């Protein structure tokens, strides 16, 4: 075996990627990344994320919970100034603002992580990875919701925005809370599906402009079709609680709980499981090829 071959094997052994890569920028064939290449772009970083210190995950999630609040403010601002026939359509276009802040800044949203940590779990299927995933989810939910509470308090109890915008904030948040447990849960399935799909599509490119376009295209339908996002929506319903227009029991029981459950199921089932299923056999074949090369 030549020195060059030894170096290749060494690099492969250090990488958790069965193809010997930590990320895939260019497709092996064709003009677009294959499903397996996209899958590897998600799996390799996800393994590292599962190992991050608890404090890192928590504070990243806290920042995300606050930043996502700008989605609420942007929608209310546009609704306040837009002509009546176009309010909802234009507010839908403004909805991705907070998501862009969070995702491009690499903060941690629970909903985005209904895809990423599931992929390593599906590969390893062991208790350690399950515990890591549940630990990560717990920290992200806690951090995201605390951030949402802080932002909602600033909106509802301080002079953060001009008083004239509060009527629009109330209108937008009322739509989010409407429907009760069953409807919120059902609409959250589609919200979770879209955000997990967003995470999958982001792994297809490293170009900033393309990533911003993907965020905008996948997030806009959440507001447009009255789907539910558990963290962005929590800012809205917590605002209602702080301003006294809804009770905390209603906010937690009729929105936060069903939205979290719906987003988790939508992301895990509709994206993580289905997209893993389409590459599982190919992934095993690559793993066997790597094993054969390392044994030569």
BAVEXKOL-54836 format. One record per residue (C-alpha): x, y, z. Coordinates in pm, whole numbers, plus 32768, in hexadecimal, padded with zeros to 4 digits. Example, Ala and Ser with C-alpha at 12.3 -4.5 7.8 and 13.67 -1.06 7.14 Angstrom:
BEGIN
84CE7E3E830C/85577F9682CA/
This chain:
BEGIN
800080008000/808F81527F9D/80B2827C8084/7FA0832E7FBF/7EAF820D7FFB/7F088203816C/7EB383748189/7D63833D80E1/7D0C822481D0/7D7882F682FB/7C9484138290/7B778321825F/7BA4828A83B8/7B9B83DF845F/7A5A843883AF/790A83AF8419/789A83C082AF/789F82688208/7912831080C6/7A3883AD817D/79B385128178/79298600827A/786A86CA8177/781A86B58007/782D87F47F3B/783687667DDB/776686417D5C/782085047D03/775084EF7BC6/765B85D97B1B/761487437B73/7561871A7CC1/75B886697E04/752085117E29/743884BD7F4B/755683FD7FEE/764185267FCE/753D860F8067/750785108179/767B850C81CB/7687868881D6/7583867382EB/7601854283A6/776D85A083D9/772786F7847B/760486608540/76F0856B85EB/77C38693865D/768E875286D1/7625863087AF/77778649885F/776587C088A3/776E88338A10/761C886E8AB2/766989DE8AED/76BA8A13897D/75748977890D/74A88A318A12/752D8B8E89CB/75188B598854/73AC8AEF8882/73698C198966/73EB8D07885C/73188C578753/71DE8C768827/72118DED883F/72798E2786D6/714F8D68864C/70778E7386EE/70D08F6185D5/6FF48E8984F7/6ECA8EF485CD/6F2F906285C3/6F69905D844B/6E158FC28405/6D6390BA84E7/6E1E91E0844D/6DBF917B82EB/6C5791308352/6C3D928783F3/6CA8934B82BF/6C3B926E819D/6AEC92A880EB/69D991C2816C/69BC90DD8038/6B3390948042/6B7C908581B7/6B928F0E81DD/6C548ED5809C/6D578FE080EA/6D738F768256/6DB98E1481DC/6EE08E988116/6F668F408251/6F3D8E09832A/70958D7082DA/71548E9B836A/71918E0584C3/71E38CB2842E/72F08D518357/738B8DF1848B/738D8CA58544/73FA8BBA8430/75008C938388/758C8CE684E2/75A48B6F8530/74CB8B7D8666/740A8A4886CE/72948A1E8690/71E688E88714/711A88C485D7/724A88BF84F4/72D687AC85CF/71B286BF8597/72828651846B/73F3867084BC/742485A485FE/732C849E8585/7416843B8468/753483C1854C/7433830E8625/73A5825484FB/750481E5849E/7581817985F3/74398117869A/74D7810887F2/747C81908948/759E82838956/753283398819/73C78336888F/742E83D589D9/74FE84D8891F/73D8852D883F/72E1854D8960/73DE86208A21/7407870288F3/7290872388BC/725587728A2B/735D88838A30/72E3891A88E9/717589208950/71CD89BC8A9F/72B48AC18A05/71C88B1288E6/709A8B4089C9/71588C148AC5/71D28CEF89A8/706E8D0B8927/6FF58D6F8A82/71008E7E8A9F/70B28F118949/6F3A8F058989/6F6D8FB78AD6/703390CA8A2A/6F1E90F3892A/6E0090EC8A20/6E8B919E8B50/6F86929E8ACC/6F9093B489C8/705192DB88D3/6F68933887B3/6E7E945A8771/6D2694368814/6C6D944586C9/6CF892F08666/6C5E9236878C/6B0C920F86E2/6BB6915A85C1/6C7F908486B5/6B39901D875A/6A978FC8860C/6BBC8EF38596/6BDE8E3C86E3/6A668DF886F6/6A778D3985AE/6B978C678633/6ADD8C03876F/69918BBF86C1/690A8A608693/695C89AF87D8/6A36887F881A/69C487A786F6/69E188AA85E3/6B2B89328662/6BBA87D18672/6B4587848510/6BC888C9847C/6D11889A8539/6D4E87538480/6D768819833E/6E45892783E5/6F34881E8468/6F4087798314/6FA588BE826A/70B389198367/714F87BF835B/713E87D481DF/71F1892281FE/730C887B82BD/7326876F81AF/732D886D8093/74318949813F/751E8820812D/751688337FB1/75DE89767F98/76E48A498047/76838B857F8A/75F48C95806D/75018D227F6B/747B8BC87F1F/744F8B7E8092/738E8CC380C9/72AC8C6B7FA3/726F8B0F8032/72128BA18185/71228C9880E7/707C8B978004/70488A8E8111/6FE58B728233/6EF38C5D8181/6DE48B4F815B/6DD58B1F82D6/6D348C728308/6C848C7981B8/6BC28B3881FB/6B9A8B688375/6C7E8A4683CB/6D1C8A568524/6E848A7C8594/6EB18A298703/6FC38B258754/6F638C4C8676/6DFB8C1986DF/6E5C8C08884E/6EDF8D6C883D/6D898DD487BD/6CBA8D1E88C0/6DA38D7E89DF/6D718EE78971/6BFC8EB3899C/6C358E2A8AF9/6D0E8F528B5E/6C0F904B8AD9/6AEE8F988B86/6A298F3A8A4E/6A5B8DC38A8C/6A9E8CF58BC3/6BDB8C2C8BF9/6B168AE78C0D/6A798B278ABA/6BC58B8C8A22/6C808A588A9D/6B6B89578A72/6AD089D0892E/6C0A8A368874/6D6289EA8903/6D2A887A8953/6C6F88148815/6D5788E38738/6E8F884087C9/6DFE86E4879C/6D81872D863C/6EC787C985C9/6F8F86A38653/6EB6859D85A9/6EA8865D8461/702086898454/707F852B84C2/6F83846683F3/6F59853582B8/70C8858E8283/71BC84D28364/71298374833E/70C7839081D0/720F842B8160/72D98334822C/721782128192/7277827B8034/73ED82738080/740D8166818D/7470804D80A0/756281297FDC/7601819A8122/764480328187/76E07FEC8034/77CB8114805E/7823809B81B9/787E7F458133/79527FE28020/7A0F80AC8125/7A497F7481F4/7AD57EB980C9/7BC17FDA8071/7C3F7FF681D8/7C8D7E8081E1/7D647E8580A7/
